[in-house]
């Protein structure tokens, strides 16, 4: 679904049998009954942006090698051991790439985000 005037197209996600690689300018609406896992793309340009919107379940965003995500004053561990996740099913986040392929930052946050 695409909302006129919106920077994002919206995609309902119910299950992710394997981590779903996020796409530019997509807002993922989490409507599952268990944790949904997303992964940053291996390559992205500065300005790449996506949203994860909790509706009925928690979510997690995993990283690839050499990637990190800053949320407020906290930065995730660099690489595959780092991630961010929702604390409550209704948490949401907008993430933007600031340094091609490697550095991402939360540009909008709603709720309590866990940073590892």
C-alpha positions in Angstrom: 0.0 0.0 0.0 1.3 3.5 -0.8 -0.2 6.6 0.8 -0.2 9.7 -1.3 2.1 12.3 0.1 4.0 9.7 2.2 7.7 9.1 1.7 7.1 5.4 2.3 5.2 2.5 0.9 3.7 0.4 3.6 4.1 -3.4 3.8 2.3 -5.6 6.3 4.5 -8.3 7.7 3.0 -11.3 9.5 5.9 -13.8 9.5 9.6 -13.7 8.6 10.8 -17.3 8.1 14.3 -15.9 7.6 15.3 -12.4 8.4 13.7 -10.0 5.9 16.2 -7.6 4.3 14.8 -4.1 4.5 14.3 -2.0 1.4 14.6 1.8 0.9 11.5 3.9 1.6 9.4 1.0 3.0 7.5 1.1 6.2 7.1 -2.4 7.6 4.0 -2.9 9.8 4.5 -5.8 12.2 1.2 -7.7 12.4 2.5 -11.1 13.4 2.0 -13.1 16.6 5.7 -13.6 17.4 9.0 -11.7 17.0 9.7 -10.4 13.4 13.3 -10.1 12.4 14.7 -7.7 9.8 18.2 -7.3 8.5 20.0 -4.2 7.3 21.0 -4.5 3.6 24.6 -5.4 2.9 25.0 -2.3 0.7 23.1 1.0 0.9 23.8 4.6 0.1 23.7 7.5 2.5 20.0 8.6 2.7 18.6 5.0 2.6 15.7 5.0 5.0 13.1 2.6 6.3 10.6 2.3 9.2 9.5 -0.6 11.4 6.1 -0.1 13.0 5.0 -2.4 15.8 1.3 -3.2 15.6 0.8 -6.6 17.3 4.2 -8.1 17.9 7.8 -7.2 18.7 10.5 -6.7 16.1 14.3 -6.9 15.8 16.7 -5.3 13.3 20.0 -7.3 12.8 23.2 -6.0 11.3 25.8 -7.3 8.8 29.5 -7.2 9.2 30.9 -3.6 10.0 27.4 -2.1 10.5 26.1 -0.2 13.5 23.0 1.6 14.5 22.8 4.7 16.8 19.7 5.2 18.8 19.9 8.5 20.8 23.1 8.3 22.8 23.5 4.5 22.4 25.3 2.7 19.6 24.9 -1.0 18.8 27.9 -3.3 18.8 29.5 -3.2 15.4 28.8 -6.2 13.1 26.6 -9.2 13.4 26.6 -9.2 17.2 24.8 -5.8 17.3 21.1 -5.3 16.9 18.2 -3.1 18.0 14.7 -4.3 19.0 11.4 -3.2 20.4 10.5 -3.5 24.0 6.8 -3.4 23.4 4.7 -4.5 20.5 3.7 -0.9 19.6 7.3 0.5 19.4 8.4 2.0 16.1 11.5 3.4 14.6 12.7 5.2 11.4 16.3 4.4 10.5 18.5 6.3 8.0 21.9 5.4 6.6 24.4 8.2 7.2 27.6 6.5 6.0 27.2 4.2 3.0 26.9 0.5 3.9 28.0 0.9 7.6 26.5 3.6 9.8 22.8 4.0 10.5 20.9 6.2 12.9 17.4 6.3 14.3 15.8 9.5 13.0 12.4 8.9 14.6 11.6 6.8 17.7 8.4 5.9 19.4 8.6 3.7 22.5 11.5 2.0 24.2 14.2 0.6 21.9 16.7 -2.0 23.2 20.2 -1.5 21.8 22.8 -4.4 21.8 
